[in-house]
Amino acid sequence: QSALTQPVSVSGSPGQLITISCTGSSTDIRHFNYVSWYQQHPGKAPKLIISEVKNRPSGVSNRFSASKSGHTASLIISGLQAEDEADYYCSSYTSTSTLIVFGGGTRVTVL
Amino acid sequence: QVHLVESGGGVVQPGRSLRLSCSASGFTFNTYAMHWVRQAPGRGLEWVTLISFDGNNKYYADSVKGRFTISRDNSKNTLYLHMNTLTTDDTALYYCARDKKGSGWSAFDYWGQGTLVTVSS
């Protein structure tokens, strides 16, 4: 059982906007701005797409954006494309004895 | 460009030990914190351990505390993970990942391709 809760799957048609939620608690997302998001294609290493809640690294498509409200972080993918089909993981710093926690991952399917 | 290459994985019996290595290139290794993150087959990501840029600060997930030890040799641009008393629950692909910062944690901005550890009798 992961410390952060993500939907198992989200799907959308090409061109649509989808949102992936990441729900934590008062020990992680609510109190820290160290929330990041990773994209992982099958058989590949994860890739950073969002850091510090909403910062997009150089080279990452501006179709990816993110935000945080309370103890929930969200990743938004706009203009959904076939190449966006992958697993997405959120991560956060936590004040518990385990320093960093991940969500269980969300499989994005492009219909 | 940043390049991280893990090695040392393999099949090991429960209770035995293994040492993983991660060779880094393309950046100033001794100014970045480094992590190990693992992924069990068909499962999600799990953070394992973090070491600061100078090796003075180390942090571990509860699941490996007391069994795993992270270290680094900045003269060799290499990160290590010493794993003792391995159990079947440690079976996973182990990734080496760079932190955006020198100490503490920000995000994992570069990842290696991983090395597979299989614990089985």
Chai-1 contact restraints between the chains, C-beta under 6 A:
chainA,res_idxA,chainB,res_idxB,connection_type,confidence,min_distance_angstrom,max_distance_angstrom,comment,restraint_id
A,S36,B,A107,contact,1.0,0.0,6.0,A-B,restraint_1
A,A45,B,W111,contact,1.0,0.0,6.0,A-B,restraint_2
A,A45,B,Q113,contact,1.0,0.0,6.0,A-B,restraint_3
A,P46,B,W111,contact,1.0,0.0,6.0,A-B,restraint_4
A,L48,B,A107,contact,1.0,0.0,6.0,A-B,restraint_5
A,L48,B,D109,contact,1.0,0.0,6.0,A-B,restraint_6
A,S51,B,A107,contact,1.0,0.0,6.0,A-B,restraint_7
A,Y89,B,L45,contact,1.0,0.0,6.0,A-B,restraint_8
A,Y93,B,W105,contact,1.0,0.0,6.0,A-B,restraint_9
A,S97,B,D62,contact,1.0,0.0,6.0,A-B,restraint_10
A,T98,B,A61,contact,1.0,0.0,6.0,A-B,restraint_11
A,T98,B,D62,contact,1.0,0.0,6.0,A-B,restraint_12
A,L99,B,Y59,contact,1.0,0.0,6.0,A-B,restraint_13
A,I100,B,W47,contact,1.0,0.0,6.0,A-B,restraint_14
A,I100,B,W105,contact,1.0,0.0,6.0,A-B,restraint_15
A,F102,B,L45,contact,1.0,0.0,6.0,A-B,restraint_16
A,G104,B,G44,contact,1.0,0.0,6.0,A-B,restraint_17
A,G105,B,G44,contact,1.0,0.0,6.0,A-B,restraint_18
